[in-house]
Amino acid sequence: MAAILPSSYKEGTVSVANGSTAVTGTNTFWGNPNGEGNPILPGDWFGLHKGYAIRIASIEGNGALTLANPWPGPSQTDAAYEVMLQSDNARMATSTRLLLQQLMNGNIAAFTGLDGEPDTVPYFVGPGAMGLLTRQDLTQGVNYDVQVDTLADRAAYDLQVPGYAVFVSDVGDGRAAIYSKVTAASGDWSDPAYITGPRGLNWKGAWSGATAYAKDDAVSYNNASWIALVDNTNAAPMAGAIWGLLAARGATGAIGVNPRGAYENATAYAVTDSVLYNGSTWIAIAATTGNAPPNLPTTSNTWWQLLAQKGVDGTGTGDVVGPIGAVDGNVPVFDTATGKKLKDGFPVTAYMKTLLDDTDAGAARATLAGFGVVRQTVFTASGTFTPHADMIYCIIDCYGAGGGGGGAALTTSNTINGAGGGGAGAKSRKIASKADIGASQAVSIGAAGTAGSSAPGDGGNGGTSSVGTLCTAPGGSGGKAAGAGSSGLGGAGGVAGTGDLSLPGCPGVTGFRSGTTLTIVYMRQGGDAADSVGFGGPLLLGAAGAPAVGYSAGGSGGSDYSGGGTKAGGVGANGLVVITQFCAR
């Protein structure tokens, strides 16, 4: 029974716009552009579902085709469609017609019209026209009738017949070319057929302002290469009309090996530094300080990679031979009784290893926590304390400022009064290590207590002296004012501060008073400072208070004598900080 072939194709849905030739399909499976095995082909008719028959011009793929004419029907989106397939006879007729058109383009007729000759090859000389090329033409490369050196020499052949060829060795820019007569007219030459490329550059080395450069000379300048565009002298290369950049400087390469000599435990090493260690050369693969390369046969650790291994020890006599590697800090011992061979011995303590590594007496004292030099710094004004590099520990002594003496009021005739003296500042002591101090500490000096006014007024309190928060010493209190026929109380000494040891300051003395002028007493009234760094101001009956002497002491109070007038108190003394450093060297 004969098979009935389909006459139409309608799988999937299509979208097409009115007036467009582009048709897109969904689940259509139209095939591929080369047409092999396609269910539909160019020449089939699209649009039967709308009563049209528009010839298909091409198949672009499974879901795309192009119509030969714009779609005249309404636009549709993902709608049903139908393609009418051509009959096999129609397809055969179309294919035969195309083949005949291709055979009648003249190429076959041109080929059959050639007279075949030995050692010749056919070639196209134009559309539908062919000629023969001899083997000599193929092997010789170019044909010409005469060769001349320059373009000016060609003029001798200006009257030659058409087709006459002249080979010019240098047409003026260093290139060679062939010129052919186009007609018999004088000088009617063809355009040049160049045989060689343009003249290359002429390397001249490093640029010099004293050298005259010609066009196409090339130089190096500032790590780049340049070519002269015109003749020039003393024109430094830069992009412009005179020079052109040939090659710019490349990116900076990786850093190479940096030899640092023998490994030192205290030296800071950077990546690519190389050192000599136990006879082998090592390269740093990470920045490090105090981390030695490993011992062979280990070839790397976190910080080092083996670069060149130590060679084999010689076999001669008379020299002591050690092991290939050892543990850092171990004590070597003799191997056998020959006295010529050593082996890795026993370890020493970390403390002893550090001591053995010390390079001088100062470093050894630092390891032993022993000092060799005492340095003292006295602060009378606020500032910053920076420890000496070799400091092991220090003693900090802080003295608070002294209080001011009180003022005295006017007394009646034949009477004496006296205001209170200012108290001395406290003293604090701190023994601090280098770690306690750190890089530096702020030093603050307490300000002296102000003198009590003759109004009368109380004396001012002294300020606190300190070194950071390690050691503080508060100041003394100001003395109290004295009224007519009375005495002012002495100011309290500074209270205990912070530190390993803290002492309160000496209080000021209460002012003197008397109902008669027959008794006159002279004494020190302001509080004296600790360690005799300052002394309190003396009480001067009938006079203004005296200032403290030195540091940390209190000023004395004022005193009126028999209605002589109001008297101000004496000013206290500023604080003090003394730091004594005990250094290894």
Legacy VTK file of the C-alpha trace (Angstrom):
# vtk DataFile Version 3.0
C-alpha trace
ASCII
DATASET POLYDATA
POINTS 585 float
0.000 0.000 0.000
1.471 3.368 -0.977
2.291 5.834 1.824
0.407 9.101 1.810
2.805 12.008 2.450
1.534 15.046 4.355
0.529 18.033 2.274
0.680 20.621 5.074
2.463 21.376 8.384
0.771 23.003 11.386
2.705 21.941 14.529
2.894 24.564 17.320
1.786 28.205 17.117
3.145 31.308 15.368
3.338 35.068 15.802
3.424 37.455 12.822
2.656 41.150 12.422
0.703 42.658 9.542
3.134 43.989 6.907
6.098 42.026 8.307
8.062 39.200 6.688
9.359 37.792 10.006
7.476 34.829 11.482
8.347 33.349 14.892
7.140 29.982 16.098
6.542 28.288 19.442
7.036 24.477 19.561
7.150 24.515 15.744
10.315 22.467 15.004
10.820 23.916 11.499
14.390 22.614 11.267
17.699 24.361 10.632
18.979 26.810 8.008
20.688 24.188 5.801
17.327 22.468 5.198
18.514 18.907 5.873
15.585 16.881 7.251
13.352 19.952 7.646
9.567 19.358 7.591
9.123 22.620 5.631
11.456 24.222 3.069
11.864 27.528 1.221
9.249 27.615 -1.537
6.485 26.171 0.659
3.411 28.350 1.225
2.530 30.016 4.539
-0.914 31.388 5.520
-3.493 28.849 4.401
-5.163 29.190 7.813
-6.113 32.769 6.825
-6.759 32.073 3.154
-3.355 33.303 1.941
-0.424 31.590 0.255
2.797 33.571 0.894
5.963 31.857 -0.317
8.571 31.081 2.356
11.891 32.698 1.392
14.150 31.112 4.055
14.194 29.017 7.230
16.379 30.549 9.979
15.774 27.846 12.584
13.224 25.813 14.531
11.242 28.909 15.481
12.067 31.493 12.810
11.344 31.885 9.083
11.174 34.741 6.583
8.403 35.279 4.021
9.149 36.317 0.455
6.433 39.018 0.727
4.956 40.959 3.691
2.147 39.242 5.553
-1.149 40.775 4.323
-3.333 39.239 7.003
-4.091 40.461 10.520
-1.419 40.357 13.221
-1.516 37.247 15.407
0.319 36.087 18.552
0.906 32.395 19.370
-1.996 31.437 17.101
-2.635 28.375 14.960
-1.223 28.364 11.413
-0.832 26.150 8.338
1.977 25.751 5.784
1.167 24.084 2.433
4.054 21.914 1.256
5.209 21.883 -2.367
4.981 18.642 -4.323
8.174 16.705 -4.981
7.876 17.508 -8.700
7.724 21.231 -7.969
10.754 20.996 -5.689
12.710 19.086 -8.359
11.875 21.642 -11.033
12.977 24.519 -8.824
16.294 22.822 -7.915
16.993 22.005 -11.571
16.333 25.596 -12.595
18.796 26.894 -9.969
21.480 24.431 -11.064
21.136 25.444 -14.717
21.423 29.121 -13.757
24.670 28.380 -11.916
26.104 26.369 -14.817
25.318 29.172 -17.290
27.402 31.879 -15.509
30.271 31.427 -18.001
32.824 29.713 -15.755
32.419 26.260 -17.309
32.450 27.709 -20.824
35.631 29.657 -20.014
37.355 26.548 -18.709
36.351 24.372 -21.691
37.554 27.103 -24.047
41.190 26.873 -22.832
43.833 25.114 -24.964
45.674 22.979 -22.416
49.495 23.262 -22.575
52.251 21.475 -20.609
53.310 23.013 -17.264
50.395 25.460 -17.143
47.706 26.154 -14.531
44.288 27.691 -15.333
43.268 30.816 -13.419
40.473 33.370 -13.581
41.296 36.648 -15.264
37.790 38.078 -14.812
34.108 37.088 -14.412
33.508 34.079 -16.686
37.020 34.392 -18.177
40.118 32.212 -17.600
43.720 32.093 -18.707
46.814 29.894 -18.307
49.742 30.524 -15.922
53.076 28.842 -16.691
55.234 27.112 -14.108
57.914 29.736 -14.718
55.400 32.439 -13.779
54.668 30.599 -10.534
58.317 30.055 -9.543
59.787 33.389 -10.681
57.404 35.470 -8.558
57.315 38.692 -10.633
57.960 39.501 -14.294
59.497 42.701 -15.589
61.426 43.847 -18.645
64.136 45.973 -17.058
65.433 46.931 -13.596
66.510 50.461 -12.587
67.778 51.873 -9.295
65.586 54.961 -8.823
62.261 56.341 -9.979
64.095 58.997 -12.005
65.832 56.250 -14.001
62.395 54.989 -15.149
62.010 58.058 -17.419
64.311 56.427 -19.994
61.465 54.010 -20.777
58.556 56.499 -20.935
57.939 55.748 -24.678
57.747 51.950 -24.363
54.734 49.952 -25.571
51.773 49.100 -23.308
52.569 46.292 -20.868
56.290 47.116 -20.696
57.313 46.588 -17.035
60.102 48.405 -15.144
61.354 47.193 -11.747
62.447 50.210 -9.590
64.697 49.196 -6.660
63.927 52.310 -4.556
60.883 54.411 -5.330
61.989 57.026 -2.766
60.826 55.617 0.587
63.028 52.528 0.567
60.457 50.270 -1.107
60.805 48.424 -4.444
57.957 48.395 -6.998
57.055 47.415 -10.575
55.495 49.977 -12.979
53.810 48.965 -16.271
53.057 51.130 -19.329
49.293 51.565 -19.576
49.271 53.062 -23.088
51.902 54.022 -25.646
51.656 57.656 -24.510
54.881 59.027 -22.991
55.068 58.516 -19.205
51.659 56.793 -18.934
52.675 54.385 -16.139
50.488 52.273 -13.875
50.332 52.704 -10.117
53.242 50.987 -8.329
52.961 47.295 -7.500
55.135 47.179 -4.388
57.473 44.224 -4.019
58.804 45.150 -0.557
57.241 46.822 2.463
58.113 50.261 3.837
61.629 50.850 5.102
62.049 49.741 8.733
63.273 51.835 11.630
66.948 52.683 12.176
67.869 51.997 15.812
70.113 54.740 17.229
70.284 53.744 20.916
69.708 56.175 23.781
68.456 59.646 22.772
71.013 62.482 22.823
70.320 66.173 22.393
73.534 66.507 20.373
72.563 63.952 17.705
70.804 64.865 14.447
68.029 62.334 13.833
66.455 61.465 10.490
62.920 60.266 9.833
62.453 56.639 10.996
65.387 56.790 13.436
64.426 55.069 16.695
65.759 55.808 20.191
65.210 54.880 23.826
64.166 57.652 26.234
62.767 57.492 29.786
62.416 53.691 29.571
60.325 53.864 26.371
61.101 53.507 22.638
60.361 56.318 20.159
60.526 56.730 16.356
61.308 60.000 14.587
58.440 61.201 12.400
60.540 63.999 10.875
64.204 65.002 10.839
65.104 66.747 14.113
67.887 67.735 16.513
67.689 68.356 20.285
63.925 67.701 20.461
63.307 65.395 23.419
60.934 62.533 22.540
57.290 63.062 23.443
54.050 62.226 21.679
53.415 64.806 18.956
54.471 65.795 15.456
58.202 65.044 15.917
58.253 61.681 17.702
55.895 58.719 17.866
55.786 56.217 20.731
56.914 52.748 19.671
56.801 50.900 22.984
55.965 52.245 26.429
57.702 51.157 29.572
56.184 47.978 30.973
54.877 47.420 34.467
57.398 47.131 37.266
58.430 43.551 37.734
58.392 41.559 40.932
60.952 42.448 43.581
64.013 40.242 43.373
66.027 38.624 46.122
67.516 41.090 48.639
70.637 39.596 50.323
70.818 40.522 54.035
73.867 38.489 55.112
73.897 36.135 58.079
70.611 35.684 59.915
70.202 37.882 63.015
67.429 37.115 65.494
66.825 40.814 66.265
66.652 41.945 62.625
63.326 42.639 60.937
63.118 40.830 57.583
60.772 41.574 54.695
59.460 39.285 51.958
62.262 38.307 49.447
65.047 39.081 51.947
67.621 36.275 51.877
69.904 35.183 54.710
72.691 32.709 55.378
71.772 30.272 58.142
73.647 27.093 59.118
75.504 27.179 55.801
72.368 27.332 53.626
70.663 30.305 51.972
67.019 31.011 52.812
64.493 33.480 51.381
61.783 35.144 53.470
58.238 34.306 52.342
56.632 36.417 55.104
57.755 39.426 57.122
59.282 38.325 60.414
61.443 39.262 63.376
62.877 36.646 65.720
61.708 33.591 63.731
64.705 31.663 62.397
64.757 29.405 59.320
64.216 25.705 60.091
66.968 23.133 60.389
67.530 20.780 57.474
66.131 18.446 56.258
63.065 20.691 56.776
63.083 23.093 53.822
60.410 25.619 54.824
58.352 27.029 57.655
55.847 29.865 57.985
58.504 32.523 57.326
61.355 30.952 55.294
61.899 28.812 52.190
65.185 27.082 51.324
66.890 28.884 48.421
70.271 27.110 48.218
71.254 24.160 50.391
74.644 23.894 52.052
77.048 21.645 50.198
78.507 18.415 51.531
81.325 18.895 54.052
84.796 18.064 52.826
86.563 14.847 53.856
89.990 16.319 54.593
91.720 15.997 57.996
92.471 18.605 60.645
89.076 20.350 60.838
86.247 19.918 63.298
83.077 18.750 61.558
79.625 19.615 62.904
76.197 18.124 62.250
74.045 19.108 59.266
71.594 20.866 61.566
70.930 21.586 65.210
68.325 23.049 67.536
68.763 26.779 68.086
70.211 27.411 71.556
71.457 23.866 72.183
74.967 23.355 73.568
77.214 21.387 71.143
79.098 18.368 72.496
81.899 16.220 71.094
80.930 13.134 69.102
83.453 10.285 69.727
86.843 10.805 71.380
88.667 12.207 68.340
87.968 15.837 69.217
87.253 16.454 65.520
83.526 15.881 65.389
80.628 17.682 67.094
76.994 16.747 67.524
73.854 18.520 68.687
73.817 18.594 72.483
71.421 19.525 75.228
69.157 22.564 75.405
69.714 25.539 77.674
66.945 27.488 79.348
65.354 30.369 77.492
66.799 32.711 80.109
70.351 31.440 79.562
69.886 31.482 75.783
68.889 35.146 75.923
71.892 35.896 78.133
74.230 34.103 75.713
72.741 36.041 72.796
73.413 39.404 74.494
76.026 41.331 72.526
77.400 43.582 75.285
77.438 44.179 79.029
74.490 46.550 78.857
72.324 43.933 77.153
73.400 41.343 79.707
72.498 43.689 82.573
69.089 44.180 80.965
68.595 40.400 80.872
69.757 40.099 84.479
67.574 43.065 85.468
70.694 44.804 86.761
71.318 48.483 86.160
74.546 50.213 85.296
73.433 53.832 84.791
71.077 56.010 86.863
69.326 58.851 85.070
67.166 61.450 86.814
64.596 63.783 85.273
63.106 66.703 87.252
59.825 68.233 86.081
59.000 71.728 87.380
56.471 72.259 84.596
53.975 69.922 82.947
55.294 67.838 80.049
55.806 64.268 78.796
58.068 61.587 80.235
59.627 59.260 77.654
61.691 56.441 79.187
65.258 55.822 78.087
65.673 52.905 75.691
67.756 50.999 78.252
65.548 51.744 81.277
64.749 48.703 83.423
62.589 50.422 86.030
62.152 53.855 87.562
61.087 55.552 90.815
58.493 58.299 90.451
58.203 60.936 93.218
55.253 63.328 92.940
54.830 66.380 95.197
51.527 68.275 95.252
51.531 72.092 95.254
51.376 74.070 98.542
48.318 76.071 99.624
48.375 79.873 99.893
48.281 81.761 103.249
45.102 83.540 104.343
44.670 87.354 104.433
44.351 89.436 107.672
41.754 92.107 108.536
42.517 95.497 110.157
43.018 95.207 113.928
42.364 97.709 116.708
45.108 99.661 118.429
47.559 97.653 120.537
46.317 94.275 119.189
47.791 91.704 116.769
46.062 89.119 114.569
47.330 86.417 112.165
45.797 84.379 109.323
46.448 80.628 108.853
49.364 79.322 106.798
48.807 77.138 103.711
49.201 73.350 103.958
51.994 71.524 102.106
51.168 69.188 99.193
51.106 65.404 99.623
53.960 63.170 98.416
53.450 59.916 96.469
56.028 57.382 95.230
55.636 54.726 92.527
58.162 52.110 91.408
57.316 51.454 87.740
58.690 49.007 85.163
59.320 49.885 81.542
56.112 48.043 80.690
54.201 50.201 83.204
55.489 53.377 81.551
54.971 52.215 77.990
56.022 54.597 75.231
55.464 57.704 77.400
53.427 59.203 80.227
51.901 62.686 80.649
53.393 64.676 83.540
51.224 67.305 85.271
52.660 69.803 87.809
50.225 71.163 90.389
49.849 74.966 90.445
50.657 76.871 93.658
47.775 77.963 95.873
47.041 81.660 95.469
47.617 84.140 98.307
44.570 85.115 100.356
43.486 88.683 99.600
43.630 91.491 102.168
39.832 91.727 102.007
40.528 89.437 103.957
40.201 86.156 101.998
41.236 82.524 102.389
44.347 81.247 100.629
43.882 79.119 97.465
44.355 75.332 97.385
47.431 73.832 95.707
47.009 71.684 92.568
47.651 67.937 92.086
50.923 66.690 90.582
50.789 63.405 88.647
52.413 61.023 86.151
49.526 59.588 84.172
47.434 57.513 86.553
50.456 55.692 87.977
51.255 58.262 90.635
49.249 61.274 91.952
49.882 63.728 94.827
47.093 66.216 95.744
47.968 69.783 96.793
47.625 71.369 100.237
44.647 73.503 101.305
44.814 77.294 101.663
45.034 78.966 105.107
41.953 80.671 106.521
41.584 84.465 106.761
41.884 86.283 110.152
39.374 88.854 111.381
40.127 91.781 113.729
41.515 90.402 116.978
41.262 86.777 115.770
43.418 84.107 114.145
42.823 82.022 110.969
43.142 78.241 110.928
46.063 76.687 109.069
45.273 74.864 105.805
45.228 71.054 105.805
48.069 69.200 104.116
47.390 67.425 100.821
45.548 64.130 101.262
47.173 60.844 100.305
47.194 60.183 96.554
47.955 57.077 94.445
51.192 55.101 94.225
53.107 52.445 96.127
53.637 54.951 98.969
51.597 58.102 99.642
52.072 60.585 102.514
49.754 63.482 103.397
51.236 66.979 103.401
52.223 68.979 106.492
49.355 71.294 107.581
49.746 75.052 107.904
50.008 76.672 111.380
47.048 78.553 112.844
47.613 82.306 112.903
48.863 84.133 116.035
46.786 86.709 117.871
47.314 88.797 121.024
45.507 91.510 122.924
48.749 93.398 123.525
51.625 94.457 121.358
54.180 93.574 123.980
54.395 89.956 122.742
55.869 89.541 119.247
56.573 85.998 117.923
58.370 84.984 114.705
57.978 81.412 113.365
57.459 79.372 110.151
53.750 79.180 109.514
53.232 77.582 106.055
53.499 73.763 105.946
56.955 72.421 105.003
57.247 70.083 101.995
58.232 66.412 102.245
61.902 65.499 101.667
62.823 69.172 102.307
62.046 70.103 98.706
60.399 73.287 100.039
59.791 75.288 103.205
56.713 77.119 104.417
56.626 80.914 104.518
57.364 82.438 107.994
54.802 84.390 110.003
55.771 88.053 110.067
53.656 89.845 112.675
52.200 93.006 111.348
53.176 92.184 107.741
51.833 90.484 104.626
52.257 86.713 104.401
55.545 85.391 103.014
55.619 83.061 99.964
56.745 79.476 100.308
60.329 78.625 99.366
61.163 75.796 96.902
58.392 73.352 95.959
55.223 71.908 97.498
55.297 74.102 100.665
52.542 76.433 101.920
52.622 80.244 102.096
52.251 82.042 105.454
49.209 84.034 106.535
49.054 87.827 106.711
49.130 89.721 110.074
48.025 93.221 111.117
49.776 95.055 113.933
47.951 97.679 115.987
45.668 98.882 113.198
48.426 99.164 110.629
46.179 97.973 107.793
44.848 94.798 106.126
47.444 92.304 104.927
47.392 89.687 102.120
48.641 86.132 102.602
51.700 84.528 100.982
51.488 82.396 97.820
52.176 78.645 98.061
54.852 76.762 96.064
54.283 74.840 92.802
54.329 71.049 92.777
57.260 68.893 91.633
57.852 65.534 89.900
61.196 63.698 90.077
61.699 60.499 88.031
64.815 58.405 88.667
65.552 55.841 85.934
67.678 52.758 86.536
69.127 51.763 83.155
71.165 48.839 81.884
73.533 51.263 80.155
LINES 1 586
585 0 1 2 3 4 5 6 7 8 9 10 11 12 13 14 15 16 17 18 19 20 21 22 23 24 25 26 27 28 29 30 31 32 33 34 35 36 37 38 39 40 41 42 43 44 45 46 47 48 49 50 51 52 53 54 55 56 57 58 59 60 61 62 63 64 65 66 67 68 69 70 71 72 73 74 75 76 77 78 79 80 81 82 83 84 85 86 87 88 89 90 91 92 93 94 95 96 97 98 99 100 101 102 103 104 105 106 107 108 109 110 111 112 113 114 115 116 117 118 119 120 121 122 123 124 125 126 127 128 129 130 131 132 133 134 135 136 137 138 139 140 141 142 143 144 145 146 147 148 149 150 151 152 153 154 155 156 157 158 159 160 161 162 163 164 165 166 167 168 169 170 171 172 173 174 175 176 177 178 179 180 181 182 183 184 185 186 187 188 189 190 191 192 193 194 195 196 197 198 199 200 201 202 203 204 205 206 207 208 209 210 211 212 213 214 215 216 217 218 219 220 221 222 223 224 225 226 227 228 229 230 231 232 233 234 235 236 237 238 239 240 241 242 243 244 245 246 247 248 249 250 251 252 253 254 255 256 257 258 259 260 261 262 263 264 265 266 267 268 269 270 271 272 273 274 275 276 277 278 279 280 281 282 283 284 285 286 287 288 289 290 291 292 293 294 295 296 297 298 299 300 301 302 303 304 305 306 307 308 309 310 311 312 313 314 315 316 317 318 319 320 321 322 323 324 325 326 327 328 329 330 331 332 333 334 335 336 337 338 339 340 341 342 343 344 345 346 347 348 349 350 351 352 353 354 355 356 357 358 359 360 361 362 363 364 365 366 367 368 369 370 371 372 373 374 375 376 377 378 379 380 381 382 383 384 385 386 387 388 389 390 391 392 393 394 395 396 397 398 399 400 401 402 403 404 405 406 407 408 409 410 411 412 413 414 415 416 417 418 419 420 421 422 423 424 425 426 427 428 429 430 431 432 433 434 435 436 437 438 439 440 441 442 443 444 445 446 447 448 449 450 451 452 453 454 455 456 457 458 459 460 461 462 463 464 465 466 467 468 469 470 471 472 473 474 475 476 477 478 479 480 481 482 483 484 485 486 487 488 489 490 491 492 493 494 495 496 497 498 499 500 501 502 503 504 505 506 507 508 509 510 511 512 513 514 515 516 517 518 519 520 521 522 523 524 525 526 527 528 529 530 531 532 533 534 535 536 537 538 539 540 541 542 543 544 545 546 547 548 549 550 551 552 553 554 555 556 557 558 559 560 561 562 563 564 565 566 567 568 569 570 571 572 573 574 575 576 577 578 579 580 581 582 583 584
